Amino acid sequence: MSVSSSARRIAATVLAAGAMVSIVALPASAHDDDRYRTPKVEISAVQADSPGRDTRSNRSLNGEWVEITNNSRHAVDLDGWTLKDEDGHRYRFNDVRLAGRSTIRIHTGEGRDTRTDLYQDRRDYVWDNHSDTATLRDDHGRIVDTESWGGRHHHRHH
């Protein structure tokens, strides 16, 4: 056996051992996190009070929005999910896939849906400027996240 083939064999053995150590050293919770748990989708921001006066113009209505963020690496199918306020106004996601590590903004007014913006096509405001709760539910009706503001609301549910 030549010196160079011995050196290559030793290097390969060291690299293989290092790879095994790094696999073993990875905590099970970090390794299993994205694969076995429900992807982390949350209400990441709410603008309940559109900028300027509330004129019910489409521009003003679209200044009112809720952002939904997918913090996992994998896309999430939001088909059948709902976003609802305390008064029962409900928006149902239809044929929407939220890419991994991305955010989508749901506007109240009318517009053309894109990968980053969805529109409820309403002609009146949904979110109360002073006190309300946005509730995101999955297609089985389970609460995924809530975001509350104003008044008696001081909690956030994940």
MDAnalysis code that builds the backbone (N, CA, C; Angstrom):
import MDAnalysis as mda
import numpy as np

u = mda.Universe.empty(474, n_residues=158, atom_resindex=np.repeat(np.arange(158), 3), trajectory=True)
u.add_TopologyAttr("name", ["N", "CA", "C"] * 158)
u.add_TopologyAttr("resid", np.arange(1, 159))
u.add_TopologyAttr("resname", ["MET", "SER", "VAL", "SER", "SER", "SER", "ALA", "ARG", "ARG", "ILE", "ALA", "ALA", "THR", "VAL", "LEU", "ALA", "ALA", "GLY", "ALA", "MET", "VAL", "SER", "ILE", "VAL", "ALA", "LEU", "PRO", "ALA", "SER", "ALA", "HIS", "ASP", "ASP", "ASP", "ARG", "TYR", "ARG", "THR", "PRO", "LYS", "VAL", "GLU", "ILE", "SER", "ALA", "VAL", "GLN", "ALA", "ASP", "SER", "PRO", "GLY", "ARG", "ASP", "THR", "ARG", "SER", "ASN", "ARG", "SER", "LEU", "ASN", "GLY", "GLU", "TRP", "VAL", "GLU", "ILE", "THR", "ASN", "ASN", "SER", "ARG", "HIS", "ALA", "VAL", "ASP", "LEU", "ASP", "GLY", "TRP", "THR", "LEU", "LYS", "ASP", "GLU", "ASP", "GLY", "HIS", "ARG", "TYR", "ARG", "PHE", "ASN", "ASP", "VAL", "ARG", "LEU", "ALA", "GLY", "ARG", "SER", "THR", "ILE", "ARG", "ILE", "HIS", "THR", "GLY", "GLU", "GLY", "ARG", "ASP", "THR", "ARG", "THR", "ASP", "LEU", "TYR", "GLN", "ASP", "ARG", "ARG", "ASP", "TYR", "VAL", "TRP", "ASP", "ASN", "HIS", "SER", "ASP", "THR", "ALA", "THR", "LEU", "ARG", "ASP", "ASP", "HIS", "GLY", "ARG", "ILE", "VAL", "ASP", "THR", "GLU", "SER", "TRP", "GLY", "GLY", "ARG", "HIS", "HIS", "HIS", "ARG", "HIS", "HIS"])
u.atoms.positions = np.array([
    [0.845, -1.164, 0.000],
    [0.000, 0.000, 0.000],
    [0.887, 1.222, 0.000],
    [0.578, 2.199, -0.873],
    [1.401, 3.401, -0.956],
    [1.026, 4.370, 0.153],
    [1.890, 5.343, 0.393],
    [1.655, 6.348, 1.425],
    [0.405, 7.165, 1.095],
    [0.224, 7.503, -0.211],
    [-0.916, 8.339, -0.576],
    [-2.235, 7.598, -0.374],
    [-2.301, 6.304, -0.680],
    [-3.554, 5.583, -0.469],
    [-3.818, 5.407, 1.019],
    [-2.757, 5.226, 1.844],
    [-2.936, 5.146, 3.301],
    [-3.454, 6.474, 3.833],
    [-2.882, 7.560, 3.335],
    [-3.317, 8.887, 3.787],
    [-4.779, 9.118, 3.409],
    [-5.161, 8.717, 2.192],
    [-6.554, 8.873, 1.757],
    [-7.485, 8.036, 2.630],
    [-7.066, 6.799, 2.921],
    [-7.900, 5.922, 3.734],
    [-8.060, 6.487, 5.150],
    [-6.982, 6.992, 5.733],
    [-7.053, 7.594, 7.075],
    [-7.952, 8.832, 7.044],
    [-7.790, 9.669, 6.026],
    [-8.609, 10.876, 5.908],
    [-10.085, 10.505, 5.770],
    [-10.380, 9.491, 4.971],
    [-11.774, 9.065, 4.787],
    [-12.349, 8.553, 6.101],
    [-11.543, 7.793, 6.855],
    [-11.993, 7.267, 8.139],
    [-12.273, 8.400, 9.120],
    [-11.364, 9.392, 9.171],
    [-11.539, 10.542, 10.071],
    [-12.793, 11.318, 9.678],
    [-13.003, 11.561, 8.376],
    [-14.192, 12.294, 7.910],
    [-15.468, 11.532, 8.245],
    [-15.442, 10.222, 8.029],
    [-16.628, 9.413, 8.328],
    [-16.923, 9.441, 9.825],
    [-15.892, 9.349, 10.641],
    [-16.086, 9.395, 12.096],
    [-16.631, 10.758, 12.514],
    [-16.106, 11.811, 11.915],
    [-16.596, 13.163, 12.224],
    [-18.051, 13.321, 11.838],
    [-18.432, 12.770, 10.700],
    [-19.830, 12.856, 10.266],
    [-20.722, 12.093, 11.238],
    [-20.290, 10.935, 11.688],
    [-21.091, 10.154, 12.640],
    [-21.240, 10.899, 13.956],
    [-20.174, 11.536, 14.440],
    [-20.239, 12.294, 15.686],
    [-21.237, 13.436, 15.545],
    [-21.217, 14.144, 14.404],
    [-22.131, 15.272, 14.238],
    [-23.578, 14.788, 14.153],
    [-23.817, 13.632, 13.595],
    [-25.181, 13.097, 13.540],
    [-25.641, 12.707, 14.932],
    [-24.775, 12.029, 15.677],
    [-25.123, 11.588, 17.023],
    [-25.280, 12.785, 17.953],
    [-24.483, 13.836, 17.757],
    [-24.507, 14.989, 18.648],
    [-25.732, 15.869, 18.449],
    [-26.454, 15.682, 17.348],
    [-27.631, 16.498, 17.083],
    [-28.747, 16.084, 18.027],
    [-29.278, 17.025, 18.814],
    [-30.359, 16.660, 19.748],
    [-31.572, 16.147, 18.989],
    [-32.236, 15.175, 19.558],
    [-33.408, 14.585, 18.904],
    [-34.484, 15.634, 18.646],
    [-34.670, 16.570, 19.567],
    [-35.733, 17.565, 19.385],
    [-35.464, 18.453, 18.175],
    [-34.231, 18.821, 17.949],
    [-33.911, 19.659, 16.791],
    [-34.031, 18.845, 15.503],
    [-33.621, 17.596, 15.571],
    [-33.653, 16.741, 14.391],
    [-35.092, 16.430, 13.964],
    [-35.964, 16.181, 14.936],
    [-37.340, 15.775, 14.640],
    [-38.284, 16.953, 14.466],
    [-37.866, 18.143, 14.847],
    [-38.751, 19.299, 14.954],
    [-39.598, 19.532, 13.715],
    [-39.001, 19.719, 12.559],
    [-39.772, 20.058, 11.364],
    [-40.495, 18.855, 10.775],
    [-39.983, 17.664, 10.989],
    [-40.539, 16.497, 10.323],
    [-41.767, 15.935, 11.016],
    [-41.803, 15.959, 12.346],
    [-42.851, 15.254, 13.061],
    [-43.871, 16.161, 13.730],
    [-43.583, 17.427, 13.838],
    [-44.527, 18.337, 14.468],
    [-45.245, 19.148, 13.400],
    [-46.405, 19.701, 13.774],
    [-47.137, 20.559, 12.857],
    [-46.266, 21.771, 12.550],
    [-46.192, 22.170, 11.298],
    [-45.381, 23.344, 10.956],
    [-45.835, 24.560, 11.744],
    [-44.894, 25.424, 12.061],
    [-45.174, 26.593, 12.879],
    [-45.703, 27.723, 12.005],
    [-47.014, 27.878, 12.009],
    [-47.671, 28.961, 11.292],
    [-48.278, 29.870, 12.347],
    [-48.090, 31.177, 12.183],
    [-48.591, 32.106, 13.198],
    [-49.070, 33.412, 12.585],
    [-49.894, 34.106, 13.356],
    [-50.267, 35.474, 13.015],
    [-49.081, 36.320, 13.453],
    [-48.372, 36.884, 12.497],
    [-47.125, 37.580, 12.821],
    [-47.294, 39.084, 12.961],
    [-48.339, 39.668, 12.373],
    [-48.568, 41.113, 12.485],
    [-50.017, 41.417, 12.135],
    [-50.540, 42.480, 12.751],
    [-51.894, 42.941, 12.458],
    [-51.859, 44.454, 12.340],
    [-52.470, 44.970, 11.301],
    [-52.695, 46.415, 11.209],
    [-54.217, 46.590, 11.161],
    [-54.808, 46.763, 12.356],
    [-56.260, 46.836, 12.477],
    [-56.786, 48.217, 12.098],
    [-55.970, 49.228, 12.308],
    [-56.370, 50.612, 12.025],
    [-55.617, 51.072, 10.782],
    [-56.323, 51.107, 9.649],
    [-55.649, 51.519, 8.412],
    [-55.199, 52.970, 8.532],
    [-54.079, 53.319, 7.895],
    [-53.549, 54.685, 7.985],
    [-54.559, 55.711, 7.458],
    [-54.585, 56.880, 8.090],
    [-55.484, 57.950, 7.646],
    [-56.889, 57.763, 8.188],
    [-57.818, 58.500, 7.597],
    [-59.214, 58.423, 8.017],
    [-59.864, 57.159, 7.466],
    [-60.795, 56.629, 8.232],
    [-61.545, 55.449, 7.787],
    [-62.645, 55.895, 6.823],
    [-62.332, 55.865, 5.539],
    [-63.251, 56.370, 4.508],
    [-64.000, 55.251, 3.790],
    [-63.707, 54.002, 4.109],
    [-64.266, 52.828, 3.429],
    [-63.887, 52.758, 1.954],
    [-62.912, 53.548, 1.551],
    [-62.403, 53.410, 0.179],
    [-61.644, 52.094, 0.115],
    [-61.476, 51.542, -1.072],
    [-60.748, 50.282, -1.207],
    [-59.321, 50.429, -0.689],
    [-58.723, 51.594, -0.938],
    [-57.353, 51.831, -0.448],
    [-57.309, 51.781, 1.079],
    [-58.288, 52.409, 1.723],
    [-58.350, 52.396, 3.180],
    [-58.630, 50.985, 3.701],
    [-59.552, 50.273, 3.059],
    [-59.864, 48.896, 3.472],
    [-58.633, 47.994, 3.349],
    [-57.842, 48.186, 2.305],
    [-56.649, 47.361, 2.121],
    [-55.496, 47.768, 3.033],
    [-55.631, 48.930, 3.688],
    [-54.656, 49.333, 4.700],
    [-54.861, 48.583, 6.007],
    [-55.953, 47.852, 6.098],
    [-56.260, 46.993, 7.238],
    [-55.898, 45.574, 6.822],
    [-55.024, 44.893, 7.575],
    [-54.554, 43.572, 7.168],
    [-54.045, 42.759, 8.349],
    [-53.902, 41.458, 8.083],
    [-53.304, 40.507, 9.028],
    [-52.235, 39.743, 8.258],
    [-51.069, 39.567, 8.872],
    [-50.004, 38.766, 8.244],
    [-49.918, 37.404, 8.913],
    [-49.782, 36.385, 8.064],
    [-49.602, 35.008, 8.513],
    [-48.212, 34.573, 8.052],
    [-47.413, 34.048, 8.975],
    [-46.045, 33.634, 8.663],
    [-45.869, 32.141, 8.915],
    [-45.209, 31.486, 7.983],
    [-44.819, 30.091, 8.109],
    [-43.341, 30.084, 8.503],
    [-43.061, 29.734, 9.746],
    [-41.687, 29.731, 10.245],
    [-40.954, 28.420, 9.999],
    [-41.631, 27.436, 9.444],
    [-40.967, 26.163, 9.174],
    [-40.274, 26.219, 7.812],
    [-39.506, 25.199, 7.528],
    [-38.798, 25.122, 6.244],
    [-39.695, 24.617, 5.122],
    [-40.823, 24.022, 5.488],
    [-41.676, 23.350, 4.513],
    [-42.939, 24.141, 4.217],
    [-43.394, 24.062, 2.981],
    [-44.640, 24.737, 2.592],
    [-45.808, 24.144, 3.371],
    [-46.821, 24.973, 3.612],
    [-48.021, 24.545, 4.324],
    [-49.223, 24.826, 3.424],
    [-50.092, 23.837, 3.295],
    [-51.319, 23.993, 2.516],
    [-52.365, 24.628, 3.425],
    [-52.759, 25.871, 3.131],
    [-53.734, 26.589, 3.952],
    [-55.165, 26.396, 3.447],
    [-55.364, 25.550, 2.458],
    [-56.700, 25.336, 1.900],
    [-57.670, 24.912, 3.003],
    [-58.761, 25.653, 3.162],
    [-59.753, 25.344, 4.185],
    [-59.483, 25.996, 5.528],
    [-58.317, 26.623, 5.727],
    [-58.036, 27.341, 6.962],
    [-58.893, 28.601, 6.994],
    [-59.132, 29.132, 8.195],
    [-59.932, 30.352, 8.323],
    [-59.247, 31.371, 9.222],
    [-59.576, 32.634, 8.961],
    [-59.139, 33.763, 9.780],
    [-60.417, 34.490, 10.178],
    [-60.615, 34.693, 11.486],
    [-61.889, 35.201, 11.968],
    [-61.679, 36.268, 13.036],
    [-62.596, 37.249, 13.084],
    [-62.562, 38.265, 14.136],
    [-63.594, 37.908, 15.214],
    [-63.669, 38.738, 16.272],
    [-64.596, 38.468, 17.373],
    [-66.059, 38.561, 16.954],
    [-66.368, 39.357, 15.937],
    [-67.752, 39.524, 15.490],
    [-68.199, 38.438, 14.516],
    [-67.321, 37.502, 14.198],
    [-67.697, 36.391, 13.337],
    [-67.406, 36.588, 11.856],
    [-66.753, 37.714, 11.485],
    [-66.342, 37.871, 10.085],
    [-65.276, 36.810, 9.818],
    [-65.487, 36.016, 8.782],
    [-64.586, 34.890, 8.530],
    [-64.058, 34.947, 7.100],
    [-62.743, 34.754, 6.983],
    [-62.106, 34.625, 5.670],
    [-61.620, 33.192, 5.551],
    [-61.976, 32.530, 4.464],
    [-61.557, 31.140, 4.237],
    [-60.488, 31.108, 3.146],
    [-59.360, 30.470, 3.452],
    [-58.277, 30.321, 2.486],
    [-58.694, 29.264, 1.465],
    [-58.488, 29.572, 0.201],
    [-58.896, 28.685, -0.874],
    [-57.712, 28.498, -1.831],
    [-57.228, 27.270, -1.961],
    [-56.096, 26.973, -2.849],
    [-54.884, 27.847, -2.563],
    [-54.472, 27.920, -1.299],
    [-53.324, 28.737, -0.912],
    [-52.262, 27.837, -0.285],
    [-51.052, 27.903, -0.844],
    [-49.890, 27.236, -0.249],
    [-48.940, 28.323, 0.214],
    [-48.559, 28.248, 1.483],
    [-47.629, 29.222, 2.047],
    [-46.252, 28.577, 2.098],
    [-45.346, 29.111, 1.300],
    [-43.990, 28.561, 1.207],
    [-43.297, 28.611, 2.568],
    [-42.282, 27.764, 2.723],
    [-41.500, 27.760, 3.955],
    [-40.822, 29.106, 4.160],
    [-40.757, 29.518, 5.419],
    [-40.104, 30.771, 5.811],
    [-40.639, 31.963, 5.007],
    [-41.964, 32.047, 4.886],
    [-42.548, 33.160, 4.147],
    [-43.791, 33.694, 4.853],
    [-44.226, 34.864, 4.407],
    [-45.354, 35.574, 5.011],
    [-46.340, 35.970, 3.932],
    [-47.621, 35.911, 4.266],
    [-48.668, 36.363, 3.365],
    [-49.546, 37.359, 4.120],
    [-49.965, 38.405, 3.429],
    [-50.770, 39.471, 4.042],
    [-52.196, 39.372, 3.515],
    [-53.161, 39.311, 4.445],
    [-54.570, 39.214, 4.074],
    [-55.207, 40.585, 4.285],
    [-55.539, 41.255, 3.179],
    [-56.143, 42.589, 3.196],
    [-57.655, 42.464, 3.280],
    [-58.316, 43.477, 3.836],
    [-59.763, 43.453, 3.974],
    [-60.476, 43.763, 2.658],
    [-59.969, 44.709, 1.878],
    [-60.653, 45.175, 0.667],
    [-60.508, 44.249, -0.526],
    [-60.740, 44.838, -1.697],
    [-60.703, 44.090, -2.943],
    [-59.333, 44.183, -3.601],
    [-58.965, 43.134, -4.327],
    [-57.694, 43.122, -5.037],
    [-57.474, 41.785, -5.701],
    [-56.360, 41.659, -6.367],
    [-55.992, 40.421, -7.053],
    [-55.015, 39.645, -6.176],
    [-55.384, 38.413, -5.833],
    [-54.543, 37.578, -4.977],
    [-53.211, 37.276, -5.646],
    [-52.137, 37.319, -4.846],
    [-50.791, 36.961, -5.302],
    [-50.180, 36.014, -4.275],
    [-48.926, 35.651, -4.460],
    [-48.226, 34.790, -3.493],
    [-48.028, 35.484, -2.151],
    [-47.982, 36.833, -2.154],
    [-47.690, 37.575, -0.925],
    [-48.884, 38.351, -0.373],
    [-49.944, 38.489, -1.152],
    [-51.107, 39.276, -0.722],
    [-52.405, 38.592, -1.129],
    [-53.324, 38.461, -0.175],
    [-54.658, 37.943, -0.433],
    [-55.664, 39.027, -0.074],
    [-56.837, 38.978, -0.679],
    [-57.855, 40.005, -0.462],
    [-59.181, 39.345, -0.092],
    [-59.834, 39.881, 0.957],
    [-61.114, 39.345, 1.403],
    [-62.270, 39.851, 0.533],
    [-62.020, 40.883, -0.274],
    [-63.033, 41.464, -1.166],
    [-64.256, 41.978, -0.399],
    [-63.995, 42.623, 0.738],
    [-65.070, 43.213, 1.540],
    [-65.185, 44.701, 1.251],
    [-66.354, 45.245, 1.547],
    [-66.590, 46.678, 1.360],
    [-66.751, 47.398, 2.693],
    [-66.439, 46.697, 3.783],
    [-66.494, 47.291, 5.114],
    [-65.340, 46.720, 5.939],
    [-64.956, 47.449, 6.983],
    [-63.848, 47.032, 7.834],
    [-64.201, 45.770, 8.616],
    [-63.193, 44.970, 8.917],
    [-63.370, 43.752, 9.706],
    [-62.802, 43.952, 11.108],
    [-61.575, 44.436, 11.194],
    [-60.846, 44.476, 12.457],
    [-61.158, 45.762, 13.216],
    [-61.569, 45.619, 14.463],
    [-61.858, 46.764, 15.315],
    [-60.539, 47.460, 15.656],
    [-60.497, 48.776, 15.465],
    [-59.267, 49.537, 15.706],
    [-58.803, 49.459, 17.152],
    [-59.734, 49.365, 18.084],
    [-59.390, 49.509, 19.503],
    [-59.276, 48.187, 20.256],
    [-60.051, 47.200, 19.875],
    [-60.041, 45.939, 20.616],
    [-60.648, 44.833, 19.758],
    [-59.888, 43.783, 19.524],
    [-60.386, 42.666, 18.728],
    [-59.434, 41.483, 18.915],
    [-59.815, 40.352, 18.361],
    [-58.969, 39.162, 18.356],
    [-59.042, 38.521, 16.979],
    [-57.886, 38.276, 16.398],
    [-57.791, 37.540, 15.137],
    [-57.503, 36.085, 15.507],
    [-58.296, 35.161, 14.958],
    [-58.113, 33.739, 15.245],
    [-57.870, 32.988, 13.942],
    [-56.759, 32.278, 13.890],
    [-56.405, 31.455, 12.738],
    [-56.671, 29.999, 13.102],
    [-57.500, 29.333, 12.274],
    [-57.816, 27.921, 12.493],
    [-57.395, 27.105, 11.275],
    [-56.993, 25.857, 11.530],
    [-56.624, 24.977, 10.422],
    [-57.879, 24.380, 9.785],
    [-57.701, 23.517, 8.802],
    [-58.832, 22.948, 8.073],
    [-59.646, 21.950, 8.892],
    [-59.216, 21.641, 10.116],
    [-59.973, 20.787, 11.030],
    [-60.663, 21.610, 12.113],
    [-60.539, 22.946, 12.012],
    [-61.169, 23.829, 12.985],
    [-60.365, 24.045, 14.255],
    [-59.150, 23.497, 14.309],
    [-58.292, 23.674, 15.496],
    [-57.631, 25.045, 15.469],
    [-57.571, 25.700, 16.616],
    [-56.912, 26.999, 16.696],
    [-55.410, 26.818, 16.504],
    [-54.867, 27.546, 15.537],
    [-53.428, 27.525, 15.266],
    [-52.765, 28.682, 16.011],
    [-53.404, 29.860, 15.989],
    [-52.860, 31.035, 16.667],
    [-53.962, 32.074, 16.834],
    [-53.805, 32.914, 17.838],
    [-54.668, 34.080, 18.008],
    [-53.807, 35.281, 18.319],
    [-54.290, 36.433, 17.957],
    [-53.623, 37.694, 18.279],
    [-54.708, 38.659, 18.729],
    [-54.563, 39.180, 19.947],
    [-55.539, 40.110, 20.514],
    [-54.883, 41.448, 20.777],
    [-55.694, 42.513, 20.704],
    [-55.180, 43.856, 20.993],
    [-56.256, 44.684, 21.653],
    [-55.782, 45.687, 22.416],
    [-56.667, 46.662, 23.043],
    [-57.539, 46.097, 24.148],
    [-58.299, 47.006, 24.753],
    [-59.302, 46.610, 25.764],
    [-58.792, 45.646, 26.790],
    [-59.544, 44.579, 26.999],
    [-59.215, 43.589, 28.018],
    [-58.259, 42.513, 27.519],
    [-57.812, 42.624, 26.288],
    [-56.984, 41.568, 25.694],
    [-55.499, 41.814, 25.988],
    [-54.894, 40.833, 26.615],
    [-53.463, 40.915, 26.899],
    [-52.759, 39.594, 26.627],
    [-53.431, 38.691, 25.941],
    [-52.842, 37.359, 25.756],
    [-52.599, 37.053, 24.293],
    [-51.800, 36.038, 24.103],
    [-51.527, 35.512, 22.761],
    [-51.486, 34.006, 22.910],
    [-52.184, 33.311, 22.034],
    [-52.256, 31.853, 22.083],
    [-51.476, 31.272, 20.908],
    [-50.646, 30.264, 21.192],
    [-49.928, 29.549, 20.108],
    [-50.301, 28.098, 20.164],
])
